[in-house]
């Protein structure tokens, strides 16, 4: 300490205390009194005005060991205070030797550690005084000049960090901090043990500023950061160097990991200490050891992601850039750690969000699934405001793209992220916030599209829809599942569905409706499963044990195919059955019951899942999926009242409310059962046509399901009859159906039929539509009433309406289009289309009678004629293209319905080719709606397996939606059928497919035609062929050359050509996939309705030795298919057949239309041209009334359509169109080339092109 000259001696004070405080004769009490007096006087003396010579006696006595080692705590406390005052008064000089000073400071800190425990502890004021003196006078810095100062400083720091944990007064904490700061500032070099003590306070990962020791360390470090920086860097370096010498096991990295944890903690509270550490971390990012890169990447990621991360990025830009480059690290674990820190980066680095987003977007395509999943998880953790303001819509859509990832974990994280964000945003979307609507409202639409893509993605998408998009109302508290008074807001729940539907496209709405559980026959397969579990009784079966077990196994096997992991699902479903818990059965039955209200479903589902988790935890995922799919958790009977109100009030959501009510009426009318009175009131409001329409449809559906549920008064019945005779076709249809199913009121139907019969000839076109709709219903459901006036009605419908000439306003429809919206179809044309349905329904109504064929024969002939003449009754009919499209669609769909009746199917099968090629109609709407109806009837097993050949004709369709729908159906059937059923439904039909192609209007032996035909076979093989069934398929292909066609020799040769082509393609596929192609061991019965046996062995030998494929085709197969065709021993080489005498081959259609895809052969031009034909694009599509059970013209679900205009190319129409006779070349190429040659199509292409260029 440096001596200072005192400025004045006039006011100098001397210590007056001169008693002895050392001596054996002094008692403790006496000593305490004397020390108190001394302490009081010393405390009052001013450092600047004291006569230090007067302090000599006291100074010497106070360091006596009898005081420093006294057994009384009070004596030592006062002694410490007196010594502190002595040091203060002598300052800046040191009144003792270094040895004594060391003893004094050790004495000080021992007293503080032992005695300072709280404000209520003995001698607290004295300890407080001691600490305050050390803090304010800074006499403690003398420690730095003492010998062995390092050890003493270490002891002081340890004692103080231990002391501060006693939760002392804030002021004491400040005194301690001042003392420690003074020591660090004064010392020449900081002892390593002191730094260890300080750093130890940051080692706890859960350390917080409300913890005194941590708070003290932060305060000390921030105050001395300039001096500590170098020491901290060296501390960190020593740990890394020491522990990097031998890194063989995971434990070797523990110290390195701990050091980096320390750096992360320091960055949160004392970032200024890391000035030299951050660059060192940058170098670690470049080392070879993966574990080190992994540790430092995680550490820097967390550092940059903290609130102060932006400052660090600015201060260390190179470190930031090097860290970002870890996105390309060769180790996936390193890339994963980089991604996991992104949440904080998005929150706290506003100036670098674009960089972070680019990095995340790149990592969405990372080859490692864990990295991709981690990126998706980042977005599931951010809050709404961050997602809205700092995450672009493009990035969110990129996340949605991962919903189709091949890996389950990635799909789950992506879908969960989208679902959580939508759930957070929904309140703002509901309130109409434009930013929220724009940014998030598309999410459910995207998730629903994903659910339609693959079987694997479906379960995850469904779970997200139920959990986040349409969650069941939250229960209040954990006891909600057992409480009898669970309160749920049914209106808000239903409105959420309606609000979300406003932002969905048709495909997504369809997915929601399918997901709702409304559609499907009841009892469902889930009802069968529950019943099988009950009968199984946990394996204790009294009667029919074998049958009960087999039934349970069959149902489980069928159910498990619908789950993502069928094997796990089978185990879980069997485990649930073995558990045999009656309470679970009861709860599941409640959830599955259509009559359960929302409150019951919420309560039962919560308890069901809780009980399953407790008793069958491993089966919880499977049972969750089963519960979701079996219960009405999106729409149920509690929704009906709200839906009716929304329709009545004409709210923005009324359109979708109407759609939902219509869907319920069609597929699950029993949901309307508790709401019959509301529906009856709805039809009484005749001013609201929509309300009446919905109400009538619902009541008709309820009556059809169970007529005992509805009792009408006379006034209501009069209203229904009036509706049936009214002008609104939709209301009239529902009214007629209601009356047809209302028992005991058949006379009303007779009355209506008589009234309509009298009015038909004079009816306006609008009334004609409504009357024809009613006739279709009564003809189907009340045939006896219809037959009373069937002769005049059918005569009018066929001769006047269908066959008659009708004057048409040329401005009504654009003749250049082949399809128009429902509303744009002229009423008279609607009536004509509905007349076909009357004919069809009349046939179906008589299907089981003896007169079935008598009634149906002229109708079947009429439908076939419509198909042969492209929607007209003759080749030269002047009907518009739009009407023709709808007429042939209605005819084709009607034939499908009639084919479900065996007696009609036998007749229809003779013209099967005409029905099959409807799926290749020039009009997109005809193709897609015909295929949709075909698939629905095939799925319900209402049609024979031969109809499964038709979906394979879609391979040439220019619209992906048609091909995808056909592919989805075949894929579904493959998964759902048993192996034995697959043989009958998909494998044996291969020879029927070859026969169908041999009869195809496009068939010709020219090479380019064979190339087109090969695509049909390849499409079939791609979807159906496998190593297990390839032998059977090849066997069928060979057998086609051992029989003859039932119709003619010409078609037999076509069949042999297809047989050779199929054999070559099958061999190529087997070779390319390394499949063995053994001889099929079984016997196959070929279909006798289309094939006949050969007359003699000589004919068989001749056919087998003849090559029917051209050399050009054989060469093409060799060059492009990678397989050398195995040509038979040739007796002769056949040339492609020519058409003789300018006539088409037998059974060729007289009205030629474009080829399989509804277009002529595509020219390779710009993509915008779609294909070089008469096809064009428009934005919307409609389905014909024939696509649904009801007779209305309803919108289809696909987002776009292709319309086409085609020519009737029989001889008469050719003359009308100004076209000449086809050339020899065109005759050879068949219908496809002839169509391409038509002048009318060329003109039409020019018209469409010119029209598309108009603004």
Protein Blocks (a to p, Z undefined) as FASTA:
>chain_A
ZZdddfbfklpccdfblcdfbdfklcfklmmmmmmmmmmmmmmpcfklccfklmmmmmmm
mmpfklmmpcbfklmmmmmmmmmmmmmmmpcbdfbdfklmmmmmmmmmmmmmmmmnbjkb
ghklmmmmmmmmmmmnommmmmmmpghklmmmmmmmmmmmmmmmnopafklmmmmmmmmm
mmmmmpmbdcfklmmmmmmmmmpmkbcfklmklmmmmmmmmmmmmmmmmmmmmmmmmmmm
mmmmpcfbfklmmmmmmmmmmmmmmmmmmmmlmmmmmmmmmmmmmmmblklmmmmmmmmm
mmmmmmklmmmmmmmmmlmmmmmmmmmgfblklmmmmmmmmmmmmmmmmmlmmmmmmmmm
mmmmgfblklmmmmmmmmmmpcfklmmmmpcfklmmmmmmmmmgfbfklmmmmmmmmmmm
mmmmmmmmmnopaklmmmmmmmmmmmmmmmmmpmmlmmmmmmmmmmmmmgcdddehjklm
mpcbbccdfklmmmmmmmmmmmpcfklmmmmmmmnomgccdddfklmmmmmmmmnnnopa
fbhklmmmmmmmmmmmmmmmmpmblmlmmmmmmmmmmnopaklmmmmmmmmpmkbcfklm
mmmmmmmmmmmmmmmmmlmmmmmmmmmmmpcfkbcfklmmmmmmmmmnopaklmmmmmmm
mmmmmmmmmlmmmmmmmmmmmmmmmmlmmlmmmmmmmmmmmmmmommlpccdfklmmmmm
mmmmmmblklmmmmmmmmmmmghilmmmmmmmmmmmmmmmmpcfklmmmmmmmmmmmmmm
mmmlmmmmmmmmmmmmmmmmmmmccdddfklpcfkbcbdcfklpcfklmmmmmmmmmmmm
mmmmmmmpmklmmmmmmmmmmmmmmmmnoopabfklcbdfklmmmmmmmmmmmmmmmmmp
mklmmmmmmmmmmmmmmmmgfblklmmmmmmmmmmmmmnopacfklmmmmmmmmmpmbfk
lmmmmmmmmmmmmmmpcfklmmmmmmmmmmmmmmmmmmpmkbcfbfklmmmmmmmmmmmm
mmmgcfklmmmmmmmmmmmmmcccfkbmmlmmmmmmmmmmmmmmmmmmmmmnopacdddf
bdcdddfklgccdfbfklmmmmmmpcfbdfklmmmmmmmnopacdddddfbdcdddddeh
hiacehiafbdcddfkopacdddddfklopacfbdcdfbdcddfklpmblcdcddfbfbd
cddddddfbfklmmmnopacddfklmmnommlmmmmpmklmmmmmmmmmmmmpZZ
